[in-house]
Amino acid sequence: MSSSLHRGNNQYDEGDISDYDDPYETDPVRYELRNIQNVIQVTRQNIEALESRFAGFEDPPKEYLLEHEELTSKLQELELKEQKL
C-alpha cells in the first residue's frame, strides 16, 4: 500500500525526498555543485578517520600512505571543480 505525502502544490510518494521547488533540484549546475560538496565532505571524513586510526604509528603501513595520498588527491580535484562551478 502506497501512501502519499502532500507539501504545498507538490505531491510526493513516500520515501521521495525530491523537492521540485528547490533550485538545487532543478538547476543542473547547482545540483552538480551540491553533489561535489557532499563528496568533498565524505572524502574529508574518510581522511580524518584514516588519520585518526594510524595517528600513533611511527611507520604506518604502505596501504595507509597510498590511501591517504589517493584521498587527498581526490579532495584537491573536487575542490578545484567546486571552485570552477
N, CA, C and O of each residue as an XYZ file, in Angstrom:
340
protein
N       0.851     -1.170      0.000
C       0.000      0.000      0.000
C       0.897      1.232      0.000
O       1.795      1.348      0.835
N       0.664      2.129     -0.909
C       1.478      3.334     -1.032
C       0.707      4.535     -0.524
O      -0.402      4.818     -0.978
N       1.307      5.237      0.425
C       0.675      6.471      0.876
C       1.391      7.631      0.222
O       2.541      7.503     -0.196
N       0.719      8.754      0.132
C       1.313      9.940     -0.478
C       1.464     11.023      0.561
O       0.665     11.130      1.491
N       2.483     11.814      0.397
C       2.704     12.970      1.248
C       2.428     14.202      0.420
O       2.782     14.254     -0.758
N       1.803     15.188      1.018
C       1.498     16.419      0.303
C       2.271     17.557      0.940
O       2.358     17.651      2.164
N       2.834     18.426      0.102
C       3.548     19.600      0.571
C       3.315     20.702     -0.437
O       3.772     20.619     -1.577
N       2.615     21.718     -0.024
C       2.305     22.799     -0.956
C       1.542     22.244     -2.134
O       0.574     21.504     -1.954
N       1.963     22.591     -3.343
C       1.333     22.085     -4.555
C       1.981     20.803     -5.039
O       1.564     20.241     -6.052
N       2.992     20.334     -4.331
C       3.714     19.140     -4.766
C       3.160     17.902     -4.083
O       2.721     17.956     -2.934
N       3.183     16.798     -4.794
C       2.780     15.523     -4.225
C       3.965     14.589     -4.352
O       4.581     14.497     -5.413
N       4.282     13.900     -3.274
C       5.425     13.002     -3.265
C       4.958     11.615     -2.887
O       4.023     11.457     -2.101
N       5.606     10.616     -3.443
C       5.416      9.270     -2.945
C       6.239      9.152     -1.677
O       7.266      9.813     -1.525
N       5.785      8.314     -0.778
C       6.517      8.123      0.465
C       7.943      7.694      0.137
O       8.150      6.819     -0.703
N       8.910      8.297      0.784
C      10.302      7.968      0.540
C      10.955      8.852     -0.499
O      12.180      8.831     -0.620
N      10.200      9.623     -1.250
C      10.765     10.531     -2.251
C      11.173     11.807     -1.547
O      10.330     12.507     -0.987
N      12.468     12.118     -1.569
C      12.939     13.303     -0.866
C      13.171     14.469     -1.808
O      13.708     15.495     -1.390
N      12.787     14.342     -3.048
C      12.968     15.426     -4.010
C      12.043     16.580     -3.681
O      10.905     16.384     -3.256
N      12.541     17.766     -3.881
C      11.754     18.983     -3.681
C      11.893     19.795     -4.952
O      12.921     20.433     -5.176
N      10.876     19.776     -5.775
C      10.977     20.399     -7.089
C      10.962     21.917     -7.024
O      11.179     22.577     -8.040
N      10.708     22.484     -5.845
C      10.825     23.926     -5.672
C      12.247     24.322     -5.302
O      12.588     25.505     -5.314
N      13.069     23.346     -4.976
C      14.450     23.584     -4.571
C      15.294     23.826     -5.816
O      15.367     22.953     -6.681
N      15.946     25.010     -5.932
C      16.760     25.289     -7.117
C      17.901     24.295     -7.296
O      18.391     24.120     -8.412
N      18.331     23.644     -6.226
C      19.384     22.641     -6.356
C      18.879     21.410     -7.092
O      19.672     20.668     -7.672
N      17.570     21.182     -7.077
C      16.989     20.040     -7.773
C      16.729     20.346     -9.243
O      16.783     19.440    -10.076
N      16.451     21.595     -9.577
C      16.062     21.926    -10.946
C      17.200     22.513    -11.770
O      17.152     22.452    -12.999
N      18.215     23.075    -11.137
C      19.345     23.672    -11.846
C      20.492     22.663    -11.867
O      21.033     22.324    -10.815
N      20.869     22.178    -13.057
C      21.907     21.145    -13.137
C      23.250     21.578    -12.541
O      23.967     20.753    -11.973
N      23.593     22.849    -12.664
C      24.869     23.320    -12.119
C      24.821     23.286    -10.593
O      25.770     22.842     -9.946
N      23.723     23.754    -10.029
C      23.588     23.724     -8.564
C      23.530     22.291     -8.054
O      24.087     21.978     -7.001
N      22.863     21.430     -8.793
C      22.787     20.017     -8.413
C      24.189     19.415     -8.393
O      24.556     18.719     -7.447
N      24.969     19.682     -9.436
C      26.339     19.169     -9.503
C      27.187     19.749     -8.377
O      27.989     19.037     -7.772
N      27.014     21.038     -8.093
C      27.759     21.683     -7.018
C      27.444     21.020     -5.676
O      28.350     20.717     -4.900
N      26.173     20.802     -5.413
C      25.795     20.167     -4.147
C      26.346     18.751     -4.071
O      26.807     18.317     -3.015
N      26.301     18.039     -5.172
C      26.837     16.688     -5.200
C      28.337     16.700     -4.898
O      28.818     15.894     -4.102
N      29.068     17.608     -5.529
C      30.508     17.722     -5.293
C      30.772     18.071     -3.832
O      31.679     17.510     -3.217
N      29.994     18.985     -3.275
C      30.173     19.364     -1.870
C      29.922     18.180     -0.938
O      30.611     18.027      0.071
N      28.952     17.354     -1.266
C      28.688     16.157     -0.464
C      29.854     15.179     -0.538
O      30.252     14.603      0.475
N      30.399     14.991     -1.733
C      31.529     14.077     -1.900
C      32.765     14.635     -1.186
O      33.536     13.875     -0.600
N      32.954     15.949     -1.231
C      34.060     16.584     -0.504
C      33.926     16.289      0.990
O      34.902     15.926      1.646
N      32.734     16.445      1.513
C      32.507     16.202      2.937
C      32.838     14.753      3.309
O      33.514     14.507      4.308
N      32.371     13.811      2.518
C      32.629     12.398      2.795
C      34.123     12.093      2.663
O      34.681     11.340      3.462
N      34.759     12.675      1.659
C      36.192     12.453      1.465
C      36.982     12.993      2.652
O      37.911     12.336      3.122
N      36.630     14.170      3.140
C      37.298     14.732      4.329
C      37.102     13.824      5.541
O      38.033     13.597      6.314
N      35.890     13.312      5.700
C      35.618     12.408      6.820
C      36.465     11.142      6.712
O      36.970     10.639      7.716
N      36.619     10.633      5.499
C      37.436      9.440      5.298
C      38.903      9.716      5.612
O      39.576      8.881      6.215
N      39.399     10.877      5.207
C      40.782     11.253      5.510
C      40.970     11.354      7.025
O      41.942     10.833      7.572
N      40.037     12.027      7.694
C      40.128     12.180      9.151
C      40.093     10.831      9.857
O      40.849     10.608     10.803
N      39.230      9.934      9.412
C      39.136      8.605     10.020
C      40.432      7.828      9.815
O      40.913      7.157     10.727
N      40.981      7.922      8.633
C      42.235      7.238      8.326
C      43.371      7.797      9.180
O      44.172      7.045      9.736
N      43.429      9.115      9.276
C      44.483      9.752     10.073
C      44.357      9.390     11.552
O      45.366      9.135     12.210
N      43.145      9.365     12.076
C      42.987      9.038     13.497
C      43.312      7.571     13.764
O      43.828      7.233     14.829
N      43.017      6.712     12.814
C      43.301      5.288     13.005
C      44.799      5.024     13.052
O      45.250      4.174     13.820
N      45.567      5.729     12.252
C      47.002      5.472     12.163
C      47.846      6.572     12.803
O      49.044      6.661     12.537
N      47.245      7.401     13.632
C      47.951      8.537     14.239
C      49.120      8.094     15.116
O      50.137      8.785     15.164
N      49.006      6.985     15.796
C      50.053      6.536     16.711
C      51.170      5.741     16.059
O      52.120      5.346     16.734
N      51.075      5.503     14.776
C      52.074      4.690     14.089
C      53.283      5.543     13.710
O      53.141      6.592     13.082
N      54.477      5.081     14.099
C      55.693      5.769     13.651
C      55.929      5.501     12.173
O      56.319      6.388     11.413
N      55.683      4.267     11.791
C      55.880      3.853     10.401
C      54.577      3.219      9.913
O      54.428      1.998      9.961
N      53.624      4.050      9.437
C      52.321      3.493      9.033
C      52.461      2.540      7.843
O      53.402      2.646      7.057
N      51.521      1.618      7.725
C      51.552      0.671      6.605
C      51.511      1.389      5.253
O      50.948      2.475      5.117
N      52.118      0.751      4.276
C      52.173      1.310      2.922
C      50.765      1.568      2.376
O      50.535      2.563      1.689
N      49.832      0.671      2.684
C      48.455      0.826      2.214
C      47.835      2.112      2.748
O      47.085      2.789      2.045
N      48.156      2.445      4.004
C      47.665      3.692      4.585
C      48.175      4.880      3.787
O      47.408      5.770      3.420
N      49.475      4.884      3.522
C      50.076      6.003      2.789
C      49.462      6.149      1.402
O      49.184      7.261      0.953
N      49.253      5.021      0.725
C      48.645      5.061     -0.610
C      47.206      5.578     -0.544
O      46.805      6.419     -1.349
N      46.445      5.077      0.405
C      45.049      5.506      0.548
C      44.978      6.991      0.898
O      44.149      7.723      0.356
N      45.837      7.426      1.793
C      45.855      8.835      2.193
C      46.193      9.713      0.990
O      45.576     10.759      0.786
N      47.161      9.290      0.204
C      47.550     10.052     -0.989
C      46.406     10.116     -1.997
O      46.138     11.173     -2.568
N      45.735      8.995     -2.215
C      44.607      8.965     -3.153
C      43.472      9.874     -2.685
O      42.897     10.619     -3.479
N      43.157      9.810     -1.397
C      42.063     10.629     -0.868
C      42.391     12.119     -0.926
O      41.531     12.923     -1.284
N      43.615     12.494     -0.580
C      43.965     13.917     -0.617
C      44.017     14.427     -2.052
O      43.656     15.573     -2.318
N      44.460     13.589     -2.968
C      44.468     13.973     -4.380
C      43.035     14.153     -4.887
O      42.728     15.119     -5.587
N      42.170     13.214     -4.525
C      40.755     13.300     -4.909
C      40.123     14.560     -4.322
O      39.359     15.248     -4.999
N      40.442     14.860     -3.066
C      39.903     16.049     -2.413
C      40.332     17.315     -3.143
O      39.516     18.215     -3.344
N      41.577     17.398     -3.537
C      42.068     18.567     -4.271
C      41.344     18.725     -5.603
O      40.972     19.836     -5.979
N      41.144     17.627     -6.314
C      40.429     17.674     -7.595
C      38.987     18.151     -7.399
O      38.484     18.973     -8.164
N      38.340     17.629     -6.375
C      36.954     18.022     -6.101
C      36.861     19.492     -5.722
O      35.938     20.185     -6.148
N      37.799     19.970     -4.933
C      37.785     21.381     -4.539
C      38.012     22.293     -5.745
O      37.439     23.380     -5.816
N      38.838     21.859     -6.683
C      39.021     22.639     -7.917
C      37.730     22.685     -8.729
O      37.352     23.737     -9.244
N      37.056     21.540     -8.843
C      35.767     21.505     -9.553
C      34.754     22.418     -8.880
O      34.014     23.144     -9.545
N      34.732     22.373     -7.552
C      33.797     23.206     -6.798
C      34.063     24.685     -7.081
O      33.122     25.453     -7.281
N      35.315     25.085     -7.099
C      35.666     26.483     -7.358
C      35.255     26.911     -8.765
O      34.826     28.046     -8.971
N      35.386     26.005     -9.730
C      35.025     26.336    -11.111
C      33.522     26.539    -11.271
O      33.074     27.332    -12.099
N      32.756     25.812    -10.469
C      31.295     25.959    -10.557
C      30.873     27.198     -9.813
O      29.683     27.511     -9.760
